[in-house]
Amino acid sequence: MKTMKALLIDLDCTLYPMESALYLTMGIRITDYMQAVLGMTRTEAIIKRDAYWKEYGLTLIGLIRHHDISAEDFLHYVHNVNIKKNIHPNPELAQKLMQIPVKKILFTNSCRYYAGKVLSVLGMQKCFGNNLFDIRDMDFFPKPHPKAYEIVLHQFQLSGDQCVMIDDSLDNLRSALSFGMKTIWVGKGKCPADINGHAVVPNEIIDQVKRFIG
């Protein structure tokens, strides 16, 4: 096995608990945006929001393809949330991340501005430095689209078998596995047989990482 050189780490519901209201708040803002811009009823917006997310991995992509909305307008509106109200610093996880001697790359379908603010509140901005890889960097090919993984690996001059992927989405992890990455699932319940290890909460991430990099 090649030496592990990087952790590709998701943001939402991975570096903070999925029970946090932050992710739910953004879902509400997506629905609000679709109502305001597309004139949908709330029920129609929720149905379309979820359908596009399932089909494309990100509601935004469905809105771009089928409704010609402005990606920048959408990203600004949806991510304009009160982050400090919904999540709290996690110095324990931040310290553990800093102690892992490999590159940490934030690999998120959100936007860089929002991701930076979340990391700041969590106290983890130093863990990643400038290694933030967002939906724009993916050329709007969101995880789990294979193109997103091809782009991030090329950008950081990595091969899949040099990386550990950490995410709350099983579909995202399955794409990572297809590139030869090791995977860690942040979730609840029984971990599927095709995903390495078992479900963990955010503060258990590094214990699982050590299985792969020592």
Secondary structure, DSSP 8 states (H G I E B T S, - for coil): -----EEEE--TTTTS-TTSHHHHHHHHHHHHHHHHHH---HHHHHHHHHHHHHHHSSHHHHHHHHH---HHHHHHHHT-S-HHHH----HHHHHHHHHS-SEEEEE-SS-HHHHHHHHHHHT-HHHHTT-EE-TTTTTT--TTSHHHHHHHHHHTT--GGGEEEEES-HHHHHHHHHTT-EEEEB-SS---TTSSS--B-GGGHHHHHHHHH-
